[in-house]
Amino acid sequence: MPRVKIKRKSTVTDMTAMCDVAFLLLTFFILTAKPKVPDPVEIDVPGSTVTIKQPEENIATLVVGKGKVFFDITGAKIRTTTLEQMGQKYSVTFNETEKARYASMQGVGVPMSQMKQYLDLESDQRENFKQPGIPADSVSNELFNWIREARIATKAINGAELRLSIKGDSKEEYPTIKKVIDILQKQKVNKFSLITSLRSAKK
């Protein structure tokens, strides 16, 4: 007796739900991703096999490269308060527009004598402006005061100690890094982080 052949039907998969999920995930990652802010000076960060995530709050980063030092603080309110305190210390008055601009900046390396003029520049002009770095010598140790005022502002606003990180070039001269560490130790800050890039461990 011959077998009854069942007619094969083509299977159709509805991909609408899959597309919706894919677009939802894509939208989520785009909205939550943080853009990488370029460093104020080109830096070749030394490699390391240790992976410790940097905290996102109550931290300041000292960017060191080409003999210059730049200072970056997290938190718009802490940045603004630190700028106000530095202005009082060096008799420089900043208006609300200048404070708002500084609050959105990262990695600034301008002496206080040029800070007001720097903040008055438009964004495209600031990008082309060659920052000389924050003075950190014995004559004008402004870096010491930036760190000190940022620590005071963080303690007053968030009630927490400011953590400090050093992001230096792997080929940077030792005296520049040593100068930064000496400034930290003068404020009894003996615990800080060194930012490195991830490399694979040797087998």
HELIX and SHEET records of a PDB file:
HELIX    1   1 THR A   16  THR A   32  1                                  17    
HELIX    2   2 ALA A   76  LYS A   89  1                                  14    
HELIX    3   3 GLU A   96  ALA A  103  1                                   8    
HELIX    4   4 MET A  112  LEU A  119  1                                   8    
HELIX    5   5 SER A  123  ASN A  128  1                                   6    
HELIX    6   6 GLU A  142  ASN A  158  1                                  17    
HELIX    7   7 TYR A  174  LYS A  186  1                                  13    
SHEET    1   A 2 GLY A  47  SER A  48  0                                        
SHEET    2   A 2 SER A 197  LEU A 198  1                                        
SHEET    1   B 4 LYS A  68  ILE A  73  0                                        
SHEET    2   B 4 ILE A  59  GLY A  65 -1                                        
SHEET    3   B 4 ARG A 163  GLY A 168  1                                        
SHEET    4   B 4 SER A 193  LEU A 194  1                                        
END                                                                             
